[in-house]
Amino acid sequence: MTRWIKGTMLCDLVPKHHRRLLEFANACGALTASVKGAIHKAPGKQHVQNLLSAKHR
């Protein structure tokens, strides 16, 4: 769902760097919540980068 603020898409208002940070944090949460015992199975940086690179293929 895309949010609009006075004719501008919300994602256009967020600087590219911040979008990358939010995307990384979202991927961390998705990977953490996808396994049993989520806190003990928190993903490492490489796991998150693998997920993000698969998303952008």
C-alpha positions in Angstrom: 0.0 0.0 0.0 1.4 3.4 -1.0 0.8 6.4 1.2 0.4 9.8 -0.3 1.0 13.2 1.4 -0.3 16.2 -0.6 0.3 14.5 -3.9 3.7 13.1 -3.0 4.4 9.4 -2.3 5.7 8.9 1.2 8.6 6.8 0.1 9.8 9.8 -2.0 10.1 11.9 1.1 12.5 9.5 2.8 16.2 9.8 1.8 17.6 6.8 0.0 20.0 6.1 2.9 17.1 5.9 5.3 15.1 3.6 3.0 18.1 1.2 2.9 18.3 1.3 6.7 14.6 0.6 7.1 14.7 -2.1 4.5 17.6 -3.8 6.4 15.8 -3.5 9.7 12.6 -5.0 8.1 14.6 -7.9 6.7 16.1 -8.5 10.2 12.7 -8.7 11.7 11.3 -11.0 9.0 14.2 -13.4 9.4 14.0 -13.3 13.2 10.3 -14.0 13.2 10.6 -16.8 10.6 12.2 -19.4 13.0 11.1 -21.0 16.3 13.0 -19.5 19.2 13.3 -16.2 17.3 15.5 -14.3 19.8 18.1 -17.1 20.0 18.0 -17.4 16.2 18.6 -13.7 15.4 20.0 -13.4 11.9 23.6 -12.3 11.2 24.5 -9.6 8.8 25.2 -12.1 6.0 21.8 -13.7 6.3 20.1 -10.3 6.0 22.3 -9.3 3.0 21.4 -12.7 1.3 17.7 -12.0 1.8 18.0 -8.5 0.4 20.0 -9.6 -2.6 17.5 -12.3 -3.4 14.7 -9.7 -3.2 16.4 -7.4 -5.7 17.0 -10.1 -8.4 
